[in-house]
Amino acid sequence: MPKILVLYYSRSGNTEKMAKVVAEGIKTVGDVEVELNYFVPVEELANFDAIVVGVPTYHHNMPIEIKKLFEEVAEKGIHLKGKVGGAFGSYGWSGEAPKYVLEIMKNRFEMKVIEPPLLAKYVPDQDKKNSCLDFGKRIAESLIDSG
Ligand SMILES: Cc1cc2nc3c(=O)[nH]c(=O)nc-3n(C[C@H](O)[C@H](O)[C@H](O)COP(=O)(O)O)c2cc1C
């Protein structure tokens, strides 16, 4: 059964709200396993077929914690090539972080990324939560379609 990780960072809880609904969306698709977490040892990333990262934008960038995680993946030579990647996050006015995450996934780790990233301005409203559900479904279905 395909395994999907929803890994997020959230300082004031907005991206966390999105992460929970993205994970719910994944669960609506049968025959996939989902783990929702804010921390995963990098060695374990290799166990997932898809990695979806939730990142808020701070100071026009992704949080240092997520940047460090990617650096550790590179240092330790964790193999992410060919895995499905996605990104989402809450923002206030510019929202660059999820886009940067996808670029790293695609260019540095050769993951198959699902574009565009999903953004919510501050607290996700019901409309945005529905988009989070759909986003989760889309990620899960992409694994099932590709076998
Ligand atoms: C110190 C600080 C810096 C921020 N910088 C940016 C920024 O550069 N661009 C942006 O779009 N939002 C920025 N924001 C807004 C946050 O992205 C927004 O509050 C978001 O909802 C936080 O998500 P979280 O609750 O998951 O941590 C900033 C917020 C703070 C407190």
The ligand as a Tripos MOL2 file, in Angstrom:
@<TRIPOS>MOLECULE
LIG
   31    33     1     0     0
SMALL
NO_CHARGES

@<TRIPOS>ATOM
      1 C1          7.8880   37.6490   11.7950 C.3       1 LIG1
      2 C2          6.9520   37.2790   10.6640 C.ar      1 LIG1
      3 C3          7.3940   37.3450    9.3480 C.ar      1 LIG1
      4 C4          6.5460   37.0370    8.2770 C.ar      1 LIG1
      5 N1          6.9930   37.1220    6.9970 N.ar      1 LIG1
      6 C5          6.1550   36.8560    5.9660 C.ar      1 LIG1
      7 C6          6.5970   36.9810    4.6130 C.ar      1 LIG1
      8 O1          7.7440   37.3220    4.3230 O.2       1 LIG1
      9 N2          5.7030   36.6990    3.6280 N.ar      1 LIG1
     10 C7          4.4230   36.3020    3.8830 C.ar      1 LIG1
     11 O2          3.6770   36.0190    2.9540 O.2       1 LIG1
     12 N3          3.9720   36.1690    5.1440 N.ar      1 LIG1
     13 C8          4.7920   36.4240    6.1960 C.ar      1 LIG1
     14 N4          4.3540   36.3080    7.4940 N.ar      1 LIG1
     15 C9          2.9630   35.8710    7.7330 C.3       1 LIG1
     16 C10         2.8650   34.3770    8.0450 C.3       1 LIG1
     17 O3          3.2650   33.6210    6.9200 O.3       1 LIG1
     18 C11         1.4200   34.0300    8.4190 C.3       1 LIG1
     19 O4          1.1290   34.6130    9.6770 O.3       1 LIG1
     20 C12         1.1160   32.5380    8.4430 C.3       1 LIG1
     21 O5         -0.2760   32.3780    8.6340 O.3       1 LIG1
     22 C13         1.8830   31.8090    9.5190 C.3       1 LIG1
     23 O6          1.6230   30.4440    9.4260 O.3       1 LIG1
     24 P1          1.7090   29.4380   10.6790 P.3       1 LIG1
     25 O7          0.5550   29.7780   11.6200 O.co2     1 LIG1
     26 O8          1.5450   28.0800   10.0990 O.co2     1 LIG1
     27 O9          3.0400   29.6340   11.3430 O.co2     1 LIG1
     28 C14         5.1970   36.6290    8.5600 C.ar      1 LIG1
     29 C15         4.7640   36.5530    9.8920 C.ar      1 LIG1
     30 C16         5.6180   36.8770   10.9320 C.ar      1 LIG1
     31 C17         5.1040   36.7910   12.3540 C.3       1 LIG1
@<TRIPOS>BOND
     1     1     2 1
     2     2     3 ar
     3     2    30 ar
     4     3     4 ar
     5     4     5 ar
     6     4    28 ar
     7     5     6 ar
     8     6     7 ar
     9     6    13 1
    10     7     8 2
    11     7     9 ar
    12     9    10 ar
    13    10    11 2
    14    10    12 ar
    15    12    13 ar
    16    13    14 ar
    17    14    15 1
    18    14    28 ar
    19    15    16 1
    20    16    17 1
    21    16    18 1
    22    18    19 1
    23    18    20 1
    24    20    21 1
    25    20    22 1
    26    22    23 1
    27    23    24 1
    28    24    25 2
    29    24    26 1
    30    24    27 1
    31    28    29 ar
    32    29    30 ar
    33    30    31 1
@<TRIPOS>SUBSTRUCTURE
     1 LIG1         1 GROUP 0 **** ****
